[in-house]
Amino acid sequence: MVSDSLTVLRSILFPREEICDKTELYYREKYGSVVRCDQGQQLHIHGTATFDTYFNTLPVEKYEGYCSLSTLWLRLKVCGTFVLRVFGVVNRTTETLLLEKHLRQETPAEQMIDLTDCLGKEYWHLYFTLTTEDGVLYGGAFLADSTYTQPVNIAVVICTYRREPFLLRNHREIVRYLTDSLVLSAGNLHVYIVDNGRTLERSQIDNEYVTLVPNENTGGSGGFTRGYREAVESGRGFTHILFMDDDIILDGEMLLRVYSLLRLRREDERELAVGGTMLKLSDSVTQHEAGALWNGEQLYSIGNGADMTQRDDVFAAVDEPAPDYNAWWFYCFPADWQKQYGYPLPFFVKEDDIEYSLRCEAEIAIISGIAVWHEDFDGKYDGFQEYYIKRNELILTSVNRQKPYALFQVRKLILSVMKQTVYQRYFLADLIFRAYDDYLKGGQHFLHTDTIRLNEELMAACQPLLNDEDLWTQYGVVFDEDKYAVSLTEPENLKRQALSLNGYLVPYVFYHKDTNGYSMCDLARCRIVNFYKHKRVLHYDKRLRKGYVTIQRKRMLWWNLLRLCGKSLKFLVLYPFVRRSYRRMLEEWKNLDPCHISGEGKDSLHGKKRRPRWSGE
């Protein structure tokens, strides 16, 4: 008998052009053909369609690991005569047929298939196939009941800075989904859009599902924490906070999948967080990260490079290690963490998501089929972030007591500075020195830092990206496709490069006679050999059609080596004391009010004007 209390675990998804049209993420044509019709809302099947796919398989082992499922059902709305087969995936190479059933509907109607006997059998995944000579699938869902359910009320927090096209697209998708949903509503999900650029109009955003929060440009962490506070102080009784980037591609179904998992989770999983996988926007099918590991030295992205159109990669995802953290492109966690652990640290950018997960010792559920699409990071490079990366990694390892070896940190300093020196990016070497200097000032220094002004200074210290016209006007260089191609494949001679300090010890008379007097490198993927015996180099972002020119200055090598000696010695002496100061400051930091990072006491959503606690004045 079908219970009235069933919860939809996940709906069967079809491709949508405005979201993703890669059919093999949703279904496969095993025999015959599958044709989308009625604007993609139906699948007209002639033959066999299989749903052993990233978005439509059910990772039952994961769900049983977090939930006490008492029943499991598959609901399908069909028209025609079908043979339904349900399979259980045992491991990477083995699966078994669990159920075969004939479905016959002369008019579109729903059929309920009981899969409760499939529970408790240690299957990785369940999936189904449909075989028909001529039939239509209108939709479906996996549903479950649990021995323990609890209310879930989610505040979605989106921090944005002048990315209206992406933001408004996601806004429309969320409102559309909530309007049409039979499960989610304004009563159990509300969105806070924190506008760091103050470029959005309330008439564009505010409605029963969404609240606009104007904010100073306090960076990603400041904006997310501002939204977190507004949600907690709203009196709406939110149980969970979902951080979400403004420039993702979101399918509203992901909100339901998170909600259902949290609603059915066991009582001993009250602290469970849920992370969303990132798929690369460039090809829509390659996984960038399904959670990540951080050991105090380096970051390891789980599942990086997996092709989610491949069955093996989809099924193997359940065998990945548990993550230490999930990035904030899509991350849901208990709202009451702020009582127990405080708010995220007020870093402007970088490492805030790692620190907060480690501080809260979060158990993070990463489940196949809960994902968003995001622009690739591989081709992006913002030089000023070198400062934040280095400074915040030092703070992160200090407050979490992760491998705080002074010699290791000095080694990172030396390698980072020498890398930028070889790349002729002397201004970035300066920012790395500044990052270490600011870290050594201790935690109290940050209580008197105007983070907005700091960010402006860092950006001003970097060479600006120039368009093709300005590159020609100022430097007499143009983008050369042949030079660019050579830069990506130029052979290296590591021994020769090392012995000559990558050409710094070679007289200019022996340098390459570059055509038109310059060489090229890719801004984000430059290689050391691109600078070997090249005096002038164009660093170019082909995606943006912009770049800048650097000129080798040999004296900078010796100047930076001299600075490294002094900074390294200073760091070795002060590091043990400074590291402890950050641990002592953690309790005060995590309760700082992000509404006043800039020193203004304005714009609290609830009309409260608090005394500034984070000001550069």
C-alpha positions in Angstrom: 0.0 0.0 0.0 1.3 3.4 -1.0 1.8 5.8 2.0 0.5 9.3 1.9 3.7 10.5 3.7 6.1 9.6 0.9 8.8 12.1 0.2 10.1 12.7 -3.3 13.8 11.8 -3.2 14.5 13.0 -6.7 12.5 13.6 -9.9 13.4 12.0 -13.2 15.1 14.8 -15.1 15.0 15.5 -18.9 17.5 17.7 -20.8 16.6 21.4 -21.0 18.3 23.7 -23.5 18.5 26.5 -21.0 20.1 24.3 -18.4 22.0 21.4 -20.2 21.2 19.5 -23.4 23.7 16.7 -23.0 21.3 13.8 -23.2 23.7 11.2 -21.8 23.6 12.9 -18.5 19.9 12.1 -18.4 19.2 9.0 -20.5 20.7 6.7 -23.1 19.3 5.2 -26.3 20.2 1.5 -26.0 18.1 0.3 -28.9 15.9 2.3 -31.3 15.4 6.0 -30.7 14.4 8.4 -28.0 12.9 11.7 -29.1 12.2 14.7 -26.9 8.9 16.4 -27.6 6.6 19.0 -26.1 9.5 21.4 -25.5 11.5 18.6 -23.9 8.9 17.7 -21.3 8.3 14.2 -22.8 10.4 11.4 -24.1 8.9 9.5 -27.1 10.5 6.1 -26.9 10.9 3.6 -29.8 13.0 0.7 -28.5 14.9 0.8 -25.1 15.8 3.9 -23.1 18.1 3.4 -20.1 18.4 5.7 -17.1 21.8 4.6 -15.7 22.9 8.2 -15.9 24.3 10.9 -13.6 21.1 12.7 -12.9 18.6 9.8 -13.0 20.3 6.9 -11.3 19.5 6.5 -7.6 22.7 6.3 -5.4 20.8 4.1 -2.9 23.9 3.3 -0.8 24.5 7.0 -0.1 20.8 7.6 0.8 20.7 4.5 3.1 24.0 5.8 4.7 22.3 9.0 5.8 18.6 8.1 6.0 16.5 5.4 7.7 14.4 4.5 4.6 11.5 2.2 5.4 10.0 2.1 1.9 11.2 3.0 -1.6 9.0 3.6 -4.7 9.5 4.5 -8.3 6.7 6.6 -9.8 6.4 6.8 -13.6 3.9 8.7 -15.7 3.6 6.9 -19.0 1.3 6.3 -22.0 1.7 3.0 -24.0 2.9 -0.5 -23.4 6.3 -0.8 -21.7 8.6 -3.4 -20.1 10.2 -1.9 -17.0 13.4 -3.4 -15.7 15.1 -2.2 -12.5 18.8 -3.0 -12.0 21.0 -2.9 -8.9 24.6 -1.9 -9.3 26.8 -4.0 -7.0 30.2 -2.6 -7.8 32.1 -1.0 -10.7 31.6 -4.0 -13.0 28.7 -6.0 -11.6 24.9 -5.4 -11.7 21.9 -7.5 -11.4 18.3 -7.5 -12.6 16.0 -6.9 -9.6 12.6 -6.5 -11.1 10.8 -6.8 -14.4 7.3 -5.4 -14.8 4.9 -4.7 -17.7 3.2 -1.3 -17.7 0.2 -0.5 -19.9 -1.6 2.8 -20.1 -3.9 3.8 -22.9 -3.9 7.4 -21.6 -1.2 9.3 -19.7 -1.3 8.0 -16.1 1.0 7.4 -13.1 2.2 3.9 -12.1 3.8 3.2 -8.7 6.4 0.4 -8.5 7.4 -0.8 -5.1 11.2 -1.1 -4.7 11.3 -1.6 -0.9 12.8 -5.1 -1.3 15.8 -3.4 -2.9 16.7 -1.7 0.4 19.4 -3.1 2.7 21.1 -5.1 -0.1 24.3 -3.0 -0.4 23.6 -1.9 -3.9 25.6 1.2 -5.0 22.9 2.4 -7.4 19.5 1.5 -8.7 18.4 2.4 -12.2 15.7 1.5 -14.6 15.1 0.9 -18.3 12.0 1.2 -20.4 11.4 -0.9 -23.5 8.5 -0.2 -25.9 7.6 -0.2 -29.5 5.9 3.2 -29.2 5.4 4.9 -25.9 5.8 8.2 -24.1 7.4 8.9 -20.7 6.0 12.1 -19.2 8.1 12.1 -16.0 8.7 10.2 -12.8 10.4 10.2 -9.4 12.0 8.0 -6.8 10.0 8.4 -3.5 10.7 7.1 0.0 9.3 7.0 3.5 11.4 7.0 6.6 11.2 6.0 10.2 12.3 9.5 11.2 11.5 12.8 9.4 12.0 16.3 10.6 11.1 19.8 9.4 13.5 21.5 7.0 13.5 25.3 6.3 16.3 26.4 4.0 17.7 29.9 3.5 19.5 30.1 0.2 22.2 32.8 0.3 23.7 34.1 -3.0 26.5 36.7 -2.9 26.8 38.6 -6.2 28.9 41.4 -7.6 27.8 42.8 -11.0 26.9 39.5 -12.6 23.4 40.4 -13.6 23.0 38.0 -16.5 23.8 34.9 -14.5 22.2 36.1 -11.3 18.9 37.0 -13.0 18.8 33.7 -14.9 19.2 31.8 -11.6 16.6 34.0 -10.0 14.1 33.2 -12.7 14.9 29.5 -12.4 14.4 29.4 -8.6 11.1 31.4 -8.8 9.8 29.2 -11.6 10.7 26.0 -9.7 9.2 27.2 -6.4 6.0 28.4 -8.2 5.5 25.0 -9.9 6.7 22.8 -7.0 4.3 20.6 -5.0 6.9 20.2 -2.3 9.0 23.4 -1.9 7.3 26.8 -1.2 8.0 30.1 0.4 7.2 28.3 3.7 10.3 26.0 3.6 12.7 27.8 1.3 13.6 31.5 0.9 16.4 33.2 -1.0 18.6 36.1 0.2 20.6 37.8 -2.6 23.4 39.9 -1.1 24.3 42.5 -3.7 28.0 43.6 -3.1 27.9 45.8 -6.2 24.6 47.5 -5.3 23.6 47.4 -8.9 20.3 45.4 -8.6 16.9 47.0 -8.3 14.4 45.7 -5.8 11.8 45.6 -8.5 13.9 43.0 -10.3 14.4 40.8 -7.3 12.1 41.2 -4.3 9.1 38.8 -4.2 7.6 36.2 -1.8 10.5 33.8 -2.5 13.5 36.3 -2.6 14.8 39.2 -0.5 17.5 41.6 -1.8 20.2 42.7 0.6 22.3 45.6 -0.6 25.9 45.4 0.8 29.3 46.9 0.7 31.8 45.0 -1.5 33.0 42.8 1.4 34.0 40.0 -0.9 32.6 36.6 -1.2 33.0 35.6 2.5 31.7 38.9 3.7 28.7 38.8 1.5 27.9 35.1 2.3 28.2 35.8 6.0 26.0 38.9 5.7 23.3 36.8 4.2 23.8 34.1 6.8 23.3 36.7 9.6 20.2 38.2 7.9 18.6 34.7 7.6 19.4 33.8 11.2 18.1 37.2 12.5 15.0 37.2 10.3 12.9 35.1 12.8 11.8 32.7 10.0 13.2 29.7 11.8 15.6 28.5 9.2 17.1 25.1 9.9 19.7 25.2 7.1 21.7 27.7 5.1 22.6 27.0 1.4 25.5 29.1 0.0 25.3 29.4 -3.7 27.5 31.2 -6.3 25.9 33.8 -8.5 27.5 32.6 -11.7 26.5 29.0 -11.7 23.9 27.3 -13.9 21.3 25.9 -11.6 18.5 23.4 -12.1 15.8 24.0 -9.5 15.5 20.3 -9.0 18.8 20.5 -7.0 16.9 22.4 -4.3 14.4 19.6 -3.9 17.1 16.9 -3.8 18.9 18.7 -0.9 15.6 19.4 0.9 14.5 15.7 0.7 17.9 14.3 1.8 17.8 16.6 4.9 14.2 15.9 5.7 14.8 12.1 5.7 18.2 12.1 7.4 18.6 10.0 10.6 18.4 11.6 14.0 22.1 11.0 14.5 22.8 13.0 11.3 21.5 16.3 12.5 24.9 18.0 11.8 25.0 16.7 8.2 26.0 19.1 5.5 25.3 18.6 1.8 27.7 19.6 -1.0 27.0 20.1 -4.7 29.3 18.7 -7.3 30.7 21.2 -9.9 30.5 20.3 -13.6 32.5 22.3 -16.0 30.4 24.8 -18.0 32.8 24.5 -21.0 31.6 20.9 -21.9 28.8 20.4 -19.4 29.9 16.8 -18.6 33.3 16.9 -17.0 33.4 16.9 -13.2 35.7 19.5 -11.7 35.2 18.6 -8.1 32.9 16.5 -5.9 34.1 17.8 -2.6 37.8 18.2 -1.7 40.5 17.2 0.7 42.9 19.6 2.4 45.9 18.3 4.4 47.4 21.6 5.4 49.8 21.6 2.4 47.8 21.2 -0.7 44.2 20.8 -2.0 43.0 17.6 -3.7 39.8 17.8 -5.8 37.9 14.6 -5.5 36.8 13.2 -8.8 38.5 15.8 -10.9 38.3 15.1 -14.6 35.6 12.3 -14.4 33.3 12.2 -17.5 29.8 11.9 -16.1 28.4 10.6 -19.3 30.3 7.4 -18.6 28.6 4.7 -16.6 31.8 3.7 -14.8 32.5 7.2 -13.6 28.9 7.7 -12.4 28.9 4.4 -10.5 32.4 4.8 -9.1 31.5 8.1 -7.5 30.1 6.3 -4.4 33.6 4.9 -3.8 35.3 8.3 -3.4 36.7 9.4 0.0 34.7 11.6 2.3 35.6 15.2 1.7 37.0 17.7 4.2 35.1 20.6 2.7 32.9 21.6 -0.2 33.3 24.9 -2.1 30.5 27.5 -1.7 29.3 27.3 -5.3 26.6 25.0 -3.7 26.9 24.1 0.0 24.1 23.5 2.5 24.8 23.3 6.3 22.8 23.6 9.6 21.8 27.2 10.4 22.7 26.7 14.1 26.4 26.3 13.4 26.7 30.0 14.1 25.7 29.3 17.7 28.2 26.5 18.2 31.0 27.5 15.9 30.4 31.2 15.0 30.3 32.7 11.5 32.8 32.2 8.7 36.0 34.2 9.0 36.0 37.6 7.3 38.6 36.8 4.6 38.0 38.9 1.5 38.4 35.9 -0.8 40.0 32.4 -0.8 40.1 29.6 1.8 37.1 30.8 3.8 35.1 27.7 2.7 37.9 25.4 3.8 38.3 27.0 7.1 34.6 26.9 8.0 34.2 23.3 7.2 37.3 22.3 9.1 36.2 24.4 12.1 32.8 22.8 12.2 34.2 19.3 11.6 31.5 18.8 9.0 30.3 15.5 7.7 29.5 16.4 4.1 27.2 14.3 1.9 28.2 14.4 -1.7 25.6 12.5 -3.8 25.6 11.9 -7.6 23.0 14.0 -9.3 23.3 17.0 -7.0 25.3 19.3 -9.1 25.7 22.8 -10.7 27.6 24.0 -13.7 30.3 26.6 -13.2 32.8 28.3 -15.5 36.1 26.4 -15.6 38.9 27.7 -13.3 41.7 26.3 -15.6 41.6 29.3 -18.0 41.1 32.0 -15.4 43.8 33.9 -13.5 43.5 37.0 -11.3 47.0 37.9 -10.2 45.9 39.9 -7.2 44.5 36.7 -5.6 48.1 35.5 -5.1 48.1 37.7 -2.0 44.9 36.2 -0.6 45.9 32.6 -1.4 49.2 32.9 0.4 48.0 35.0 3.4 44.8 33.0 3.9 46.5 29.6 3.7 48.9 30.7 6.5 45.9 31.8 8.6 44.0 28.6 7.8 46.8 26.4 8.9 47.3 28.5 12.1 43.7 28.4 13.3 43.2 24.7 12.5 46.7 23.6 13.7 47.4 21.8 10.4 51.1 21.0 9.8 52.3 24.4 11.0 55.9 23.7 10.1 57.9 27.0 9.7 60.3 25.5 7.2 57.5 24.3 5.0 55.9 27.7 5.0 59.3 29.3 4.1 59.8 26.8 1.3 56.4 27.9 -0.1 57.4 31.5 0.1 60.7 30.9 -1.7 59.0 28.8 -4.5 56.2 31.3 -5.0 58.4 34.3 -5.2 60.9 32.6 -7.5 58.1 31.4 -9.8 56.7 34.9 -10.2 60.3 36.2 -10.7 60.9 33.7 -13.5 57.5 34.7 -15.0 58.7 38.3 -15.0 55.7 39.2 -12.8 57.6 41.1 -10.3 54.5 42.9 -9.1 53.1 39.6 -8.0 56.2 38.7 -6.1 55.7 42.0 -4.2 52.2 40.9 -3.3 53.4 37.6 -2.0 55.9 39.3 0.2 53.1 41.6 1.4 50.9 38.6 2.2 53.6 37.1 4.5 54.3 40.5 6.1 50.6 41.0 6.8 50.3 37.6 8.2 53.2 38.2 10.6 51.4 41.3 12.0 49.1 38.9 13.8 45.4 38.6 14.3 44.9 42.0 15.9 46.1 43.6 12.6 42.9 42.4 10.9 40.7 44.2 13.4 42.1 47.4 12.0 42.2 46.6 8.3 39.8 48.1 5.8 39.4 45.1 3.6 37.7 47.0 0.8 40.6 49.5 0.6 43.1 46.6 0.8 41.4 44.9 -2.2 41.6 48.1 -4.2 45.3 48.5 -3.4 46.0 44.9 -4.5 44.2 45.3 -7.7 45.9 48.6 -8.4 49.3 47.0 -7.8 48.8 44.5 -10.7 49.4 45.3 -14.3 46.0 46.0 -16.0 44.8 43.8 -18.8 44.8 45.7 -22.1 42.8 45.0 -25.2 44.4 44.4 -28.6 44.2 48.0 -29.6 45.9 49.3 -26.4 48.5 46.6 -26.6 49.5 47.8 -30.0 49.4 51.5 -29.0 51.4 51.1 -25.8 53.8 48.2 -26.6 53.6 47.7 -30.4 52.6 44.0 -29.9 49.6 42.1 -31.3 48.2 38.7 -30.6 50.0 36.1 -32.8 48.2 32.8 -33.2 51.5 31.0 -34.3 53.4 32.3 -31.3 50.6 31.4 -29.0 50.5 27.8 -30.3 54.3 27.5 -29.9 54.1 28.7 -26.3 51.8 25.8 -25.3 54.1 23.2 -26.9 57.6 24.7 -26.6 60.0 21.9 -25.6 61.8 22.3 -22.3 65.4 21.6 -21.4 65.2 21.6 -17.6 68.9 21.0 -17.0 69.9 23.9 -19.1 67.2 26.1 -17.7 68.1 25.3 -14.1 71.9 25.8 -14.6 71.2 29.3 -16.1 68.5 30.2 -13.6 66.1 30.1 -16.6 68.3 32.4 -18.6 68.9 35.1 -15.9 72.6 34.2 -16.0 72.8 34.2 -19.8 73.9 37.5 -21.5 71.3 39.2 -23.6 73.4 38.7 -26.7 72.6 35.0 -26.6 68.8 35.5 -26.1 66.3 34.4 -28.7 65.8 36.9 -31.5 62.0 37.0 -31.2 60.0 38.1 -34.2 58.9 41.7 -33.7 60.8 41.7 -30.4 58.5 39.7 -28.1 57.4 36.2 -27.2 54.0 35.0 -25.9 52.5 32.9 -23.1 49.1 32.0 -22.0 48.1 34.2 -19.0 46.7 31.3 -16.9 48.8 28.4 -18.3 52.2 29.9 -18.8 55.3 27.7 -18.5 58.8 28.4 -17.3 60.2 27.7 -20.7 58.1 30.5 -22.2 60.5 32.9 -20.4 63.8 31.1 -21.1 66.0 33.6 -23.0 63.0 35.8 -23.9 63.4 39.4 -22.8 59.9 40.7 -23.6 56.8 38.5 -23.2 53.1 39.1 -23.9 50.9 37.4 -21.3 47.6 36.9 -23.1 44.1 35.7 -22.1 42.7 34.4 -25.3 39.2 34.1 -23.8 39.1 37.8 -22.9 41.3 38.9 -25.9 43.3 40.9 -23.4 46.8 40.8 -22.0 49.9 42.7 -20.7 53.6 42.8 -21.5 56.4 42.2 -19.1 60.1 42.9 -19.6 62.9 40.9 -17.9 64.9 42.9 -15.3 67.8 40.8 -14.2 68.5 42.9 -11.1 65.1 41.8 -9.8 66.3 38.3 -9.4 69.1 39.4 -7.0 66.8 41.8 -5.3 64.2 39.2 -4.6 66.8 36.7 -3.5 68.1 39.2 -1.0 64.5 39.9 0.2 63.9 36.2 0.6 66.8 35.8 2.9 65.5 38.6 5.2 61.9 37.5 5.1 62.7 33.9 5.7 64.7 34.6 8.7 62.1 36.9 10.1 59.4 34.3 9.5 61.3 31.6 11.2 61.7 33.7 14.3 58.2 35.1 14.6 56.1 32.2 13.2 55.6 30.2 16.4 54.3 33.2 18.3 52.2 34.6 15.5 50.5 31.3 14.9 49.4 31.1 18.5 48.0 34.7 18.2 45.6 33.6 15.4 44.3 30.7 17.5 43.6 33.1 20.4 41.8 35.5 18.0 39.5 32.9 16.5 36.8 33.3 19.0 36.6 37.0 18.5 36.9 36.8 14.7 34.1 34.4 14.2 31.6 36.7 15.7 32.5 39.8 13.7 29.6 41.5 12.0 30.1 41.4 8.2 27.7 44.3 7.8 30.4 46.6 9.0 33.5 45.4 7.3 33.7 48.8 5.6 32.9 50.7 8.8 29.3 51.6 7.8 26.5 50.9 10.2 23.8 50.7 7.5 21.6 48.5 5.5 20.6 45.8 8.0 17.6 44.2 6.6 15.8 44.4 9.9 16.4 48.1 10.5 19.1 47.6 13.2 22.0 50.0 13.2 24.8 48.1 14.9 28.0 49.7 16.2 30.8 49.0 13.7 33.3 46.4 14.8 35.3 45.9 11.6 36.6 49.2 10.3 39.7 50.6 8.7 39.1 54.0 10.3 
